Amino acid sequence: MMKSQYKYYGWQASYFAGKIRGYLNYKGVDYVEKNINMIDMLVTLPKHTGRQAMPALETKQGEWFCDTPLIMAELEKRHPQPPVLVEGPVQNFVAELFQNWVDDAWIPVALHSRWSYPENYEKLNRDEAGKSLLPFAPRFIRNRVADKAFLQNMARHLPATGVVPEQLALLEAWTKNSLDLLEIHFSKHGYLLGERPTVADFGLLGPMFGHLNRDPWPKRQWLDLRPNLQKWVEKMARGDKTSGELLEHDKIPETLMPLIKIILTEYMPFMDKTVQDLKGIIAAKQLKSGDKLPRSTGLIELAMMDARYKRASFSYSLWRMQRTQKMVAQYSQVDKDCLNAWLLKLGQADFLTVDFGCELKRHGLVAALV
């Protein structure tokens, strides 16, 4: 019998585990963290969540939850204070869109910053991974398992996210520009939308904590040089409480707008290309209702600063965008009009008219046709 209300399955080095760990700390819920071992990864998690992936949350009553936005949505019902959801239509939309963007667009950054620089693996991640997977095994066996599970495996998967030599200079330039924008923002505001965190902040915490402010190379080269951003990462990871509020009148901070424009001009067209690629896959494979989509597309070219970057996209990301679209569809007409007026000023169409392809449902780490 669990003594705590929740058991949280994750690793310190995990992109998405850091997101929910910070959230749990902020909410002040009663939880214990379980460092995932080999049995958890191969048996326990697939049995209860349908996938070999972290994080996962088990309740004292035997319920299981996975997928970070769904974990937060469920716990907000059970622990509404302090809130991380947003009432204003524009701020609510921006928070969800920002979370979607970080959970996808920052994956190449996190993978490059960790795996392109061997010191990150050799000084920290090999030992952590080995101890987690096989805590009682001799070190040489732990290292061998970690190398096979991660080092060799990642070398095969990096090209799909665009982490290839000819694109690294562009990816680093984009990252440093984005980090500079975040540094400016956090010099003016405590959190992304004002003076309390929202789901957008916890989304951003994922890559910032698990990768950029823990791995030696990005911490030294990127985060240590940006003290306001680093201070934000550390307080988010601790779950520091705040009595502040979001900006009044549903306003978006001016210092956040350069990042919003990156999302609208780079990520949204990327999602459109994802739709077109998956439509071709569905037609070619004659997929029907209930069929799973492939986890990723072929390589798609997207805008990145003043250049072009090629990477695969995720069918799961379209399900996330459809989820946000359904959220907006539940707005009152007044709130829809407010959001549309804000989008129009930015040269964007009504979000409800955007085509995110065939209706999808979540299926493990992928999406399936409804």
Protein Blocks (a to p, Z undefined) as FASTA:
>chain_A
ZZbfbdcdddfklmklmmmmmmmmmnopacddddddfklmmmmmmmmnopacddddddfk
opacehjklmmmmmmmmmmbccfbdfblklmmmmmmmmmmmmmmmmmmmmmmmmmpmklm
mmmmmmmmmmmmmmmbcfklmmmmmmmmmmmmmmmmmmmnopafklmmmmmmmmmmmmmm
mmmmmmmbmblnlcbdcfklmmmmmmmmmmmmmmmklmmmmmmmmmmlmmmmmmmmnopa
cfbdcdehhiacfklmmmmmmmmmmmmmmmmmmmmmmmmmmmmnopaehiacdfbdcddd
ddehjbccdddddfklmmmmmmmmmmmmmpcfklmmmmmmmmmmnopacfklpcgbjadd
dehjbccdZZ
